[in-house]
Amino acid sequence: MLAFAGDNAADSVITQCARQVPEREMSTVLKRYSSQFVLFFLLSPAAQATEVEVLFSQELLDIQGKSGQMLTVTYAPGEASGQHRHNAHTFVYVLEGSVVMQVRGGEEVTLSAGQTFYENPDDIHSVSRNASDTEPAKILVFFVKETDAPVTVPVE
């Protein structure tokens, strides 16, 4: 079960979902609704002004058990998301504005439009925020992940 630490509304929704879905069907539910879990996490109180648009999701038939997913994330001025991990190879391209990114143990970097960032499946994404307090920032994100795995999992 996914755990959204400190977010009672998220805990309640996920818990109720888990109670209503038989365990043998949970991987199918997670596969089908992983995009919604990403949206729910990114739109939680820690990131209320963040806008996420899932652009594309596709099973990679020639790589057994893997899927690709592409989305955009728009951070409002000064907005940040909480610590999390993507159990996926994560490729980020900055479309507009500037963002600050860091994985646990790595250097904090500020990226501007046209620059890229990568996270491996074991990384904890400790910093993800808009570098500006006055202008929005927009990133394009491409994930390569296990088909049945959720894209984003919060970390305490």
N, C-alpha and C positions, 0 to 999 in steps of 0.2 A: 504494500500500500504506500502511496505517496504521502509524505508528511510535510505540511506547510507550517513550520514552527512559528508560533506567535500570531497566527492568523486564524482566529476561531471560526470565521465564516468559511474559510477554505477547509479547515479540519472537518467542519460539519458536513459540507457538501461531499468531500471525498469519502468520509466515513460512511455516509448514507449510501453513496454509490457502491462502495465495497460490500456493504451489507446486503444489497439487492442483487448483486451479481454473483452467481456461483463461481467458486475458485477456478474451476476448469475453463470458464469462459473469460476470466479476467484478462488474459493476454490478448484476446480478440478485442475486448473493450479498449484496452490501452492502445492497441494498434490503430483502431478506428478513430479514437478520440484523443490521440496524443497532441494534435494541433490545439484542441480546446484546452487541454491541461497547460500547454505552453501559454496560451492566451490568458487563462485564469491566473497563472502565476505572475506573468508580466503585468497583468492589470490588477493585481492585488493592492491593498493599501500602501505597500512599500513602493509601488510604481503606478499610482492612480492615473497620471497623465500620459502614460506610455501607450502608444498606438501600435498594434501588431496586425499585419496583414499576411496571411498565408497565401503565397502565390502559386505554389506547386508542391505536390507530394507524389512520389513514384517509387514503387518497388523496383529494385534493380535486378532484373531477371537473370542476368549473367553473373551476378555475385550473390550466391545463395544466402538468404536470410538478411540481406541489406536493403535499405531504402534511402532515397535522397529526399530532402525537403528544403524548399526555398521560401523565405519570408522576408518582409521588411519590418524594421522596428524604428518607430519615430519617437525620440525622447523630447519631451517638452523642455523648455529652458530650465536648467538646474536639476533636472530629473535624473534618478538613478534606479537601478534594480538591485535587489538584495543579493547576497552571496548565493551561488547556485553552481550546478555542474550540468554539462550537456554530455550525456553518455554517448557521445558522437564525435566524429571529426568535424570541427566547426570552422568554417571559413567566413570571415567578415570582411566586407568591403564598405567603406564609408562613402555614401552618396552625397550627403549634404552636411555642412557644419563640421564640428569637431567632437570627438568622444574620447574619454579616458578609459583605458582597458588595463587589466592586470589579472594574471593567474597567480594563485598562491605560490610563493617562492620565486616569482619572476619580477621583472622591473615594471613599474607603472609607465605606460606610454600614452601620449596624446596623439591621436590620429586625426588627420584632416581629410577632406574629400579626395578620393582617389587612392588612399592608403588602405592597407590590408592588415588583418590580424588572424592568427590561427590558435585554436585550442585543441589539444588531443583529448580523447575520451576520458582520461584519468584526471585532467586538470580541474581544479576548483576555480571558478570564475569569481574572484574576490572583489574586483572593481569593474563596474560597467555603468558609466554615467555620461551625461552631456557635459562637455567642458565649458559651455556657455550658460550664463544666468539670464541671457536676453534673447538668444536665438535657438530655434529647434535644431536637432541633429537627426539624421536618418541613415540607417545602415541596412545593407543587404546581407542576409545570413543564409549560408548553404550548409546543411548538415548531411553527413553520411553516417548512418546509424544502423543498429540492429533493428529489423522491422518491428518487432514486438516491444521494443524499449521506448519509454517515454523520452521526449526530446530534452526536457528540462526538469531537474530535480532540485528543490531548494536545499541549502546547506546551512546549518547553524554556525 
